[in-house]
Amino acid sequence: MTEPTRYSTPPVELPLRLDQEPAPVEGCAACAELTAVRDRARSVGDMTTVTDCDVFLRRHPEGH
């Protein structure tokens, strides 16, 4: 068995993701709506909703 750490360990550094925003699929109403919601959310500073829309847009092409 190992001894427990009795001193502070350095913090874990996670990589910063700087991916481009997902683009909507041409002619898809769902993609267009998510893009509109994302744009409205960004205009009022709601970055949580912007991120949620990006996630939904990235996953949405699986349904195309």
C-alpha positions, 0 to 999 in steps of 0.5 A, spaced: 500 500 500 502 506 498 502 512 503 497 518 502 500 524 499 502 529 505 503 535 501 500 539 496 500 537 489 501 542 483 494 543 479 492 539 473 492 543 467 487 542 462 488 544 455 484 550 452 479 548 446 479 553 441 475 550 436 471 553 431 464 554 432 460 549 428 456 551 422 449 550 420 447 545 415 444 548 409 437 547 408 436 544 415 431 548 419 433 545 426 440 548 424 438 554 422 433 555 429 439 553 433 444 558 430 438 564 431 438 562 438 446 562 439 446 569 435 441 572 440 444 569 446 451 572 444 448 578 443 445 578 451 452 575 453 449 568 455 455 564 453 452 558 457 446 558 452 451 559 446 455 553 448 449 549 449 447 551 442 454 549 439 454 542 443 447 541 439 449 543 433 456 539 433 451 533 435 445 534 430 449 532 424 448 525 426 441 526 425 442 528 418 
